[in-house]
Amino acid sequence: MHSIYLPRTADALAFAMSTYGIPLLVLATTRSAALTGAAFALEWIPRLAAFGWAGSIVDRRGAAVVFHLASLGRALALAAGAALLHLHPTGTVATATVMVLAATTGVLTEFSYIAAETAGAAAGRRAGAQAHRVQAVLLGIDQTATLAGPALAGVLLLAGPTSMLAVITVLSLLAALLALRTPPSPVAPARAPKGRSSSGLLTGWRTIRSLPALGWLVTGLTLSNLAIGLLQAAGPVMVVQRFGQSTTAVGLVWSAAAGATLLSVALCRFALDRLGLWPVGAACAALASLACLAAAQAPDYLSYLVLVAVLMAAEGGMTVVLRTLRSRLIPPEKFGSTLSATILILLLPFPIAGVLTALTPPDALGHVITACAALQALGLFCAFARLRTDPALHA
């Protein structure tokens, strides 16, 4: 609780509040939709670029050190931003401040996330046969933060930008202090020799290729993420134009999905105890495929909301399987690099989904979602068919 779960909780809340709150802050400060979109891009592009560096540094320096320094750096950046916005609430200085905050917090948050995941994997290895319980708790923490963080950021922003940034600063400082309690783990030595220069995305990619079970599961989930990313990107068009609902209803869909994921993660803990990784993962894959195919043809808003919630709940179950599998299979000295490569591969479909949404006429979105859902079903079927006899999922 003190060394893994509490630091992860503080960091996950700061992660969610900064990811969703800073674009809101940009909109409140600049009143520009274009700058708001640019701020969102500035958050994510540096994050994707930082994956290789983050994994390599975690492997060399250790999870606790990187977690502490990244959280502390984010707290200092947010405190400086809050002071500048207090002195210059509008104008060029305010615009420059919020845009720099978007890029800075994006990079530092990625470092703290990779470090926290690495520490969580070490805890899973120490738990042995109960590793899936540790991963389920960590995923539950992330989903709770995703559910609560954006709402909390929006409420605090009503009191002013300084209030929101101050709360994220406090959470970041708390994460930095709690990270000092993270015990030394076998994930990485405190200080690796300088000659070890192979860490990075290339090392992570080679490790994934050397572990067929992990490679097949990552491939299936990557194709699944293309369908999920398309549902996220096309969600406003589907809900507002196709179903005639308000923009608030779009947020309600993903809040319901986060709640369903929390419930599924809790249930998966008990199911994995009794059934094992493969049966639970295969059942979740089948449920996700059917829900996505049905969501593309949903006749009304309520059925669309329910089907998306079912899809994300099933995706949450597969994520627990992935987390447990990678904590078992990835060599400790290469965990940070391999984790970075894995997350990067899983995130690449999301910008592709955005491009597909931008290029597709609104009336044809349902057909594109159906095609991606069929690709998702095929990918997950091939992955779990290949993994049916793999000892890694039956240990």
NORBEL-V518927 format. One record per helix or strand. SS is the DSSP state (H for helix, E for strand). FROM is the first residue (numbers start at 1). TO is the last residue. If there is no record, write none. Layout:
BEGIN
ss: (SS & SS)
from: (FROM & FROM)
to: (TO & TO)
END
This chain:
BEGIN
ss: (H & H & H & H & H & H & H & H & H & H & H & H & H)
from: (5 & 33 & 63 & 92 & 161 & 201 & 212 & 247 & 277 & 301 & 332 & 362 & 391)
to: (30 & 61 & 87 & 158 & 179 & 210 & 242 & 275 & 296 & 329 & 359 & 387 & 393)
END
